[in-house]
């Protein structure tokens, strides 16, 4: 399972890099979104995959196999922060498009405020 996730993470990073190198502002935003999701999967996979195990220690005190809760908390925080950043970036790109009537990054360089 870890090898499959490694391939998926690599593909997400590659597709994100391809989109970031495009000239469109919208493709840049989606590339950053894919990079964020790939990083979340990387953190999740590096913690180890324990299917069906809760991220807590039982009250009995016996240390059975349990999932590490720290990577899960980091990923949940990263998802919330990433959602806020992507929302802000999409609104900003909409305002830029309304003002300049283009989403081409090369054409945006020539405009002055």
C-alpha positions as a Python dict, from the first residue, in 0.01 Angstrom:
ca = {
    (1, 'X'): (0, 0, 0),
    (2, 'X'): (285, 238, 79),
    (3, 'X'): (440, 185, -263),
    (4, 'X'): (110, 268, -434),
    (5, 'X'): (79, 587, -228),
    (6, 'X'): (440, 676, -314),
    (7, 'X'): (354, 653, -684),
    (8, 'X'): (38, 861, -633),
    (9, 'X'): (233, 1124, -437),
    (10, 'X'): (498, 1139, -709),
    (11, 'X'): (232, 1180, -977),
    (12, 'X'): (61, 1459, -781),
    (13, 'X'): (391, 1644, -741),
    (14, 'X'): (469, 1600, -1113),
    (15, 'X'): (126, 1719, -1227),
    (16, 'X'): (143, 2010, -982),
    (17, 'X'): (485, 2111, -1115),
    (18, 'X'): (357, 2093, -1473),
    (19, 'X'): (61, 2316, -1385),
    (20, 'X'): (280, 2564, -1197),
    (21, 'X'): (504, 2604, -1502),
    (22, 'X'): (208, 2695, -1725),
    (23, 'X'): (138, 3059, -1807),
    (24, 'X'): (-219, 3066, -1675),
    (25, 'X'): (-291, 3200, -1327),
    (26, 'X'): (-571, 2947, -1271),
    (27, 'X'): (-340, 2657, -1360),
    (28, 'X'): (-83, 2796, -1117),
    (29, 'X'): (-342, 2794, -839),
    (30, 'X'): (-446, 2436, -915),
    (31, 'X'): (-81, 2330, -925),
    (32, 'X'): (-28, 2474, -578),
    (33, 'X'): (-343, 2295, -462),
    (34, 'X'): (-208, 1963, -591),
    (35, 'X'): (127, 2024, -421),
    (36, 'X'): (-50, 2084, -91),
    (37, 'X'): (-250, 1764, -121),
    (38, 'X'): (61, 1568, -219),
    (39, 'X'): (241, 1702, 87),
    (40, 'X'): (-51, 1599, 309),
    (41, 'X'): (-38, 1248, 167),
    (42, 'X'): (338, 1239, 216),
    (43, 'X'): (306, 1328, 584),
    (44, 'X'): (26, 1075, 626),
    (45, 'X'): (225, 798, 457),
    (46, 'X'): (548, 872, 644),
    (47, 'X'): (368, 810, 975),
    (48, 'X'): (289, 455, 869),
    (49, 'X'): (-39, 308, 762),
    (50, 'X'): (-229, 117, 1027),
    (51, 'X'): (-571, 35, 886),
    (52, 'X'): (-856, 49, 1133),
    (53, 'X'): (-645, 142, 1437),
    (54, 'X'): (-763, 435, 1648),
    (55, 'X'): (-522, 724, 1718),
    (56, 'X'): (-555, 675, 2096),
    (57, 'X'): (-415, 452, 2368),
    (58, 'X'): (-682, 239, 2538),
    (59, 'X'): (-776, 312, 2900),
    (60, 'X'): (-646, -27, 3007),
    (61, 'X'): (-294, 104, 2956),
    (62, 'X'): (-191, -185, 2736),
    (63, 'X'): (6, -52, 2444),
    (64, 'X'): (-149, -225, 2150),
    (65, 'X'): (-82, -106, 1800),
    (66, 'X'): (-235, 237, 1755),
    (67, 'X'): (-202, 511, 1498),
    (68, 'X'): (14, 812, 1573),
    (69, 'X'): (-222, 1111, 1621),
    (70, 'X'): (38, 1382, 1549),
    (71, 'X'): (52, 1345, 1168),
    (72, 'X'): (-327, 1334, 1155),
    (73, 'X'): (-350, 1659, 1353),
    (74, 'X'): (-87, 1822, 1130),
    (75, 'X'): (-274, 1718, 817),
    (76, 'X'): (-607, 1848, 947),
    (77, 'X'): (-444, 2181, 1027),
    (78, 'X'): (-279, 2192, 685),
    (79, 'X'): (-611, 2120, 512),
    (80, 'X'): (-779, 2411, 689),
    (81, 'X'): (-492, 2651, 619),
    (82, 'X'): (-469, 2531, 259),
    (83, 'X'): (-842, 2584, 207),
    (84, 'X'): (-813, 2940, 334),
    (85, 'X'): (-512, 3014, 115),
    (86, 'X'): (-672, 2867, -198),
    (87, 'X'): (-995, 3060, -133),
    (88, 'X'): (-802, 3384, -94),
    (89, 'X'): (-597, 3313, -407),
    (90, 'X'): (-905, 3234, -617),
    (91, 'X'): (-1076, 3558, -509),
    (92, 'X'): (-757, 3752, -579),
    (93, 'X'): (-723, 3595, -923),
    (94, 'X'): (-1086, 3682, -1001),
    (95, 'X'): (-1020, 4046, -913),
    (96, 'X'): (-704, 4047, -1126),
    (97, 'X'): (-894, 3901, -1420),
    (98, 'X'): (-1173, 4159, -1382),
    (99, 'X'): (-920, 4440, -1385),
    (100, 'X'): (-674, 4319, -1651),
    (101, 'X'): (-904, 4092, -1860),
    (102, 'X'): (-639, 3821, -1883),
    (103, 'X'): (-506, 3534, -1676),
    (104, 'X'): (-180, 3501, -1870),
    (105, 'X'): (111, 3568, -1636),
    (106, 'X'): (337, 3700, -1914),
    (107, 'X'): (78, 3959, -2018),
    (108, 'X'): (31, 4068, -1656),
    (109, 'X'): (397, 4173, -1633),
    (110, 'X'): (340, 4462, -1876),
    (111, 'X'): (52, 4620, -1685),
    (112, 'X'): (105, 4904, -1442),
    (113, 'X'): (-134, 5007, -1169),
}
